[in-house]
Amino acid sequence: AAAGRAMAPERGLTQVCRLTGHEERVWCAAWRPNVDPPQLTTCGTDRVIRVWGSLASEDAWVLLSEVDAREKHSRTLRSVGWDMSGSVLAVASFDATTTLWKEEKSEQVSSGLSFECVGVVAGHENEVKSAMFSPSGDFLATCSRDKSVHIFDTPDNFEYECVSVLQSHSQDVKCVDPSQDVLFSCSYDDTVKIWAPDGDDWSCKETLAGHESTVWGLAFDPLGARFATCSDDRTLRIWAPAASAAAVAAEKKEQMKQEPAAQGGAASRLKAAGKAVMAANRLQALGGFPVAAAAFVSPLYRF
């Protein structure tokens, strides 16, 4: 580097700790919302729910709770998902049920955390792959190997009732993941379906196709403006509503026009902006991923 010029900081990720304790395959990990210091919840084939917490140092993590769920579940625990308040945990299992857990607030609990099972959600005919709450907390969505997505209301007494059964996928539905009260599901049938309330029921508003094999999962950015999908076809795809993606690209293009040419690269950046608009249109056209996940998403996707 030239003399007097500061070196750019290195970018990348560094492992800060390694958590051990599960005796068999770990299937899922989920952060608990609204707690400080942070807590991480895990589950797996050993049918034990573990909650980990960080201490003052970010690389010092300890086991806060070890919940033996073998009395509640007869098969693998496939996923864990908290409601947005961090007070209710949904645990999905291959035994076709989902259990609901709350932390016990008791003076008898001297150290660590203690949890109790407060409800059981049933209805699927086969393995439950994922269970997630909507951000509003009004709904719990579950998906299953039986090719269906179930939506439950969430009363305070934990006697959840199914308000809709969504049966448009032709293969396993792999995952649910919340962002708003619009639901995305992805599946073995290589598609992503978008669901929304329709009167007293829910209906499929759009089917996205494009991946060439199972869509295993999807994740939204913090604003819910775009989402990424991952597939067995070895690709990742990033998606956004065509209108909003094109608008962002157009805004960037206008900003580049106003930059002085002396700052360099104006022409090439204009060309790149043009490609960005094309990419936005391409996202709309491809619009699909094999079903492996479902997610409540941003108001940008409301119908």
Beta strands, then each sheet from edge to edge (+ up, - down):
strand 1: 26-31
strand 2: 39-44
strand 3: 48-54
strand 4: 61-68
strand 5: 77-82
strand 6: 88-93
strand 7: 98-103
strand 8: 115-121
strand 9: 128-133
strand 10: 139-144
strand 11: 149-153
strand 12: 162-166
strand 13: 173-175
strand 14: 183-187
strand 15: 191-198
strand 16: 201-209
strand 17: 215-220
strand 18: 227-231
strand 19: 236-239
strand 20: 294-296
sheet 1: 1+ 2- 3+ 4-
sheet 2: 5+ 6- 7+ 8-
sheet 3: 9+ 10- 11+ 12-
sheet 4: 13+ 14- 15+ 16-
sheet 5: 13+ 14- 20+
sheet 6: 17+ 18- 19+
end
